[in-house]
Amino acid sequence: MIRGVGAGKIMAEQTIPENAISEKVIGAAIEVHRALGPGLLESVYEECLAHEMSLRKIPFERQKQISLKYKDLSIPAGFRVDFLLGGLVVVELKSVENLLPIHEAQLLSYLRLTGCRLGLLINFNVEQLVKGGIRRRVNGL
């Protein structure tokens, strides 16, 4: 039997499918960023990331419309997420000088409204994607 704080964390990470999905999409995003670098429009990165995820056989829905309910009001296309991966992970893309608190609030709202537990906020407009370009947020973990 494995005991200790670290052991539990390792076992939990291995059994949560969201972690495996996020690792794959981060790898795909790094590949896109290596090839293109910073400074392009968000729509370009979105198109290229969709292509890279297809090549890697990562299941995704792009510009997924999500319905929104407020009391007795139903809004069929209340918002759109850039990518919904395997129905489990929300990915929101940006190409901005700096990520702002509103960008994180947007991602957290998407997580809450979709019921997903993990979201990635990826800003391609940085020199090194791994250093400051990726923020991982959880909902209810």
N, C-alpha and C positions, 0 to 999 in steps of 0.2 A: 504494500500500500504506500502511495506517495503522500507525504504530509508537508504542511508548511504553506505559507501564503503564496509563494511563487509557484508551487506545484499546482495549486488550484487554478491560478490564472492561466497557466499553460494548458491545462485540461479544458478549461472553459473556452479558450481561444480555438482549440482544435475542434470543438463541437458546434461552434456558432458559424453557420454558413455565410453570414454577412461578412465575416473576416476574410474568408477565402475569396469572396466576390470583390471586396475592396482591394485586396492585394493585386488581383488581376487587372482591375481598372486603373489602379495607380501605375502599374507597369505599362499599360497601354498609353496613359497620359504622359508618362516620362518619355516614351518613344516618340510621341507626337511632338513634344516640346524639344527634344533633341534635334529632330529633323527641321522644325520650323523656327524655333527660338521665340522670343517675345516680340510684341509690337503689332500683331495682326488683330483683326476683328474677332470677336467671340464666335461669330457664325462660322468662320473658317476653322477654328479649333474644334467646334462642335461637329462639323462635317468630317474632319480628319479623325477625330476620336471615334466617331461612329464607324468609320471604315476600319480603323485599327481594332476595335472591339469585334467587328464582324470577322476579321482575319483570325483573331484569337478565339473565336467561337464563344464569346461572352454574351449570354442572353440579355437583351435590353429592349426597352421601348423608348423611343425618342419623342420629345415634345408631347409627353403623355398628359392628356387632359384629365384632371381630377375633379370630380363633383364636390360640391360644398353644400352642407346643410346648416341652416341657421334657424332654430326653432321650427316653424312649419314651412319655411322657405327652402326650396331646393334649387341650387344653381348648377346646372349640368356641367358646365365647363368653368368652374370657379377659378381654377388656376392651372398652369402647366408646369411640369417639372422638365428640366432639360433631358435627363435620363432617369429611367426607373429600371434597375438591374435585377432581373430575376424576381420582380415583385417584392424585393427585400431592401434594396439600397437606393437611396435618392442621391443623384449627382447633379450639382448645380455648378455651371461653368461661368467664369468671369474672365474678362481681359481688361483689368483696371490697374491704375497706378498703385492703389492700396485697397486692400479689403477693409470694409467699414463694418461697424456693428450692425448696420441694417442688413448687410449681406448674410451675416450669421443668423440674424433674427428671421430672415426669409427662409433659410434652410431649416431652422428649428420649427418654424410654422409648417413647412412642407412635411417634415417628419411627423409632427403631431397629427396633421390632417390626413396623411396617408396611412398612419399606423405603423410606418416603418421604424425600425430601431436604430438604423445607421445611415448617416449622410456624409457625403464628401463635398466640400466647397473647394473647387480647383480654380486658381487664378493663373492663367498662362502668361500674364504680362509681368514676369519676374525673370531675373537672370538664371536662377537655379530653381527648378520646380520643387525639388525636395526640400529646399531651405526657404520656407515662407510661402510657398505656392499652394500647399495642400493643407486643408484643415478638416479634421475628422470630428464629427459631432454625433453623440448618441442621444437617444430618446428612450428613457425608461430602463436603461441597463444598469 
